């Protein structure tokens, strides 16, 4: 890279012109293309960002998006996640079945400054990076594979050590998560940069992918085992949360609600369980 090219503060070289900006959410930078954002807007001050690609519509991935757009960059996201970026309240309401939740119930990862989306990733055409659909964490979740062979995978992959802190990663569709992980395993890249954690080589990433898939399969198997007897939605959420040693706090509970319902929905679609209403409660039972 030419020394005249300005780069975000603390950006670390990985391959060719591709750099990553470590932080609470790892971000990427390739010759004026930003991929997700650091939560610290000052990282981008004086940097000539012309385009921002956002992996998905959770606020920790576009926290500096409005700031970067105000500097002249166009903002791009998948159609299915664009509304979450332009109006983060949609994500919050959706998690609470569209009712208005108290602030006590909302994880900070869903709070953010709205950011106008200028283009959809489905129409992306940029030689610096290719868009890779990786749905499951959200419906429109995507990764970015730079021309230097670096894959920014967003929240599609949790490294093995991250599972110790987040033993039930948020996912709206665990089956899609597995399909996306299998897609990553079949790709060619030199480095993989997860949104949370540290860059790993392609060879090392395969171990983390296998671990992630095993965890999902294990949770699904446990749900099915627990449903050998009929249980309410609340019961199965509580049992899975206890097995995963989740803390008892409101924000964590509501994240678990979505993820466990994702497993239940997947099993129902596959015909492995049934759902019915009795006594004004929802019940699930293995077939």
Secondary structure, 3 states (H helix, E strand, C coil): CCCCCCCCCCEEEEECCEEEECCCCCEEEECCEEECCCCCHHHHCCCCCCEEECCCCCHHHCCCHHHHHHCCCEEEECHHHHHHHHCCHHHHHHHCCCCCCCHHHCCHHHCCCCCCCCEEHHHCCCCCEEEEECCCCCCCCEEEEECCCEEEEECCCCCCCHHHHCCCCCCCCHHHHHHHHHHHHCCCCCEEEECCCCCEEHHHHHHHHHHHHHHHHHHHHHHHHHCCCCEEHHHHHHHHHHHCCCCCCHHHHHHHHHHHHHHHHHHHHCCCEEEEEECCEEEEEEC
